[in-house]
Amino acid sequence: MENKFFDVLPPSPAAPSEAPSFLSRYGLFIFFALTVSYFELVYGLWTFRSVTADYIFAVLFALPAAAAFALASALFSKTANKAAAVLITSVLALMYGVQLVYHYAFNTPFSLYSLIGAGDALQFRDVVESLLLANSVAIVLLLVPLLLLLLLGKRFRFSRPRARALCGILLIGIVGYAAAMLGVYATRGEHFSQYALYYNIASPELSMKKLGVLTTMRLDLTRLAFGFEERSEAQGAGNSASAPAPEVISPKTHNMRDIDFKKLSAEESNQTLLDMHTYFSSIAPTKKNSRTGMFKGNNLIFIIAESFSPHAVSQELTPTLYKLSHEGFVFNNFYTPVWGVSTSDGEYVSETGLLPKSGVWSALASSANYVPFALGNQFKKLDYLAKAYHDHTYTYYGRNKSLPNLGYDYKGVGNGLKVKVTWPESDLEMMQVTVPEYATSSPFHVYYITVSGHMNYNFYGNMMAAKNQHVVASSSFAGYSEPARAYLAANLEFEFAMQSLVEQLEAAGALENTVIAIVPDNYPHGLPKASLDELAGHTLENNFEIYKSVFILWKKGMGPVAVDEPVSTLDILPTLSNLFGLDYDSRLLMGRDIFSGASPLVVFLNRSWITDKERYDSTTAPDDEGGDTDYEKAVNDKVANKFKYSAKILENDYYGKVIPK
């Protein structure tokens, strides 16, 4: 009797022999091809609310994947083959489900590297449960192929097919892969085409849309295993809008160190470092200006506020934050982009002035590097007391390694910070127990990472929201949706913390000489979009406006100073360094001093950008008739270099090569 493969039993006497023969050879391949294509469709519709013509690439790449899965389910005994098919389908459903839920929670794709933090994530079981519930419809849809396989499994054979069938499946897979790659090569030439995403740049957000989830995860895995270097056609596209003017450039007039790149290049044989020396020597340093040293000698309290946003600030509920955000410098066009590792990458951008490297935890990866421009290290050189505090588990995101390397004496829950352990913990309690440790020790620089504003936004699993629910209930926001009210209630704890901070500094006589800087780690991605729109008072645009945020930079006695040009978290480190008169090199940072006169550039994870001339949406721009303009191509090159050389600085400990320790 002929060996059967995925054949329905028993065959109908009236059925033509061709149908069972075809199914016996290719049935499981067809099942996996349809399953992967179906999963890609569900992910695209649920996550992006649309499926474009780019879906064809996901379908084409599904063919070689299906061939591999079918072959893996056909080489053993009938029982083992069936188990392999069920296992592969289950893993695929789980993989797409994880990606779908993660993107819903953080608005970014899930990186395989993030599996190292899975233990930390399990601390938030109520968050996970809530996310599963919110995405339950999509999760059920992802289970359909597995249920079909299980329900129909008794009617199918999983015997090993003949060599001819195996070769046929392999051939179809090869042809499918060749067709997919021909399609990829056909897009060559655009900045964010399938070709660029496959070979040149690491942008998982765009890759998910244009190549599909499975291909993106395959690229992620191979790049994680073998490394990856971004490539672009840009040549010398630096931070400035044009080449350096023919003027005297020196550390006296510009924010730069005295680095002899020519000498470094002459003595260097490593091609990567040679390329980096050439690139950074081509960058025009930013000028010192009327704001340089404005805060020199003052104390600095720098706060990364969990999921903080302008929608959490109101004169009614948060008078302290309202005062701080409407006095001092007022940034009317500030953005907090979301990055691949959300909170940790958000901190990394603000702490280092560099873009995170895709696929790794950049803050943790930098903990073994020399980071001389980090504020903690800069202020320690000036004999400041430098402390850092976080009111959650001190090891979370590896902060016990990264923060000391940034120059801080660090305390969190578990290594010296004594606050009540709840979920989330109280920012107010953190201020009450920490401010006395430094308020009378001027000069000081203190770095806080808060947690009270963390999701989930409800009144049964969020202790800070529950604690402050009554305040919101008696306000003009009482009629808002529960997630919106819970978000406001959670952020009230941060308001009370700031009120306590200001009062304690005032009582200690330190407020007059203290600058307070507050920036969110990310926008409140844990808040349903409808509730975020509700708080904003209108429907927020998804690619740019949703990231429009608040940067508080305040000192007592300052009048409001409006800043209208586009700025972002990437600009914070060079701006603070300039304001405090610190010795840094603007060429080696990817942001720029806001007051330097250098052209503004806000960069987003998906390579979209904003300048003072244009907003560029990478998800749609390549499809515009006529393609990119010369200006857009120049800025795209500049953006590509910022991502490329940020990663190179991290990978090669570059500061340790060019900055004396």
Secondary structure, 3 states (H helix, E strand, C coil): CCCCCCCECCCCCCCCCHHHHHHHHHHHHHHHHHHHHHHHHHHHHHHCCCCCCCHHHHHHHHHHHHHHHHHHCCCCCHHHHHHHHHHHHHHHHHHHHHHHHHHHHHCCCCCHHHHHHHHHHHHHHHHHHHHHHHCHHHHHHHHHHHHHHHHHHHHECCCCCCHHHHHHHHHHHHHHHHHHHHHHHHCCCCCCCHHHHHHHCCCHHHHHHHCCHHHHHHHHHHHHHHCCCCCCCCCCCCCCCCCCCCCCCCCCCECCCCCCHHHHHHCCCCHHHHHHHHHHHCCCCCECCCCCCCCCCCEEEEEEECCCCHHHCCCCCCHHHHHHHHCCEEECCEECCCCCCHHHHHHHHHHHCCCCCCCCCHHHHHHHCCCCCCHHHHHHHCCCEEEEEEEEECCHHHHHHHHHHCCCEEEEECCCCCCCCCCCCCHHHHHHHHHHHCCCCCCEEEEEECCCCCCCCCCCCCHHHHHCHHHHHCCCCCCCCHHHHHHHHHHHHHHHHHHHHHHHHHHHCCHHHEEEEEEECCCCCCCCHHHHHHHHCCCCCCCCHHHECCCEEEECCCCCEEECCCEEHHHHHHHHHHHCCCCCCHHHCCCCCCCCCCCCEEECCCCCEEECCCEECCCCHHHCCCCCCHHHHHHHHHHHHHHHHHHHHHHHCHHHHHCCC
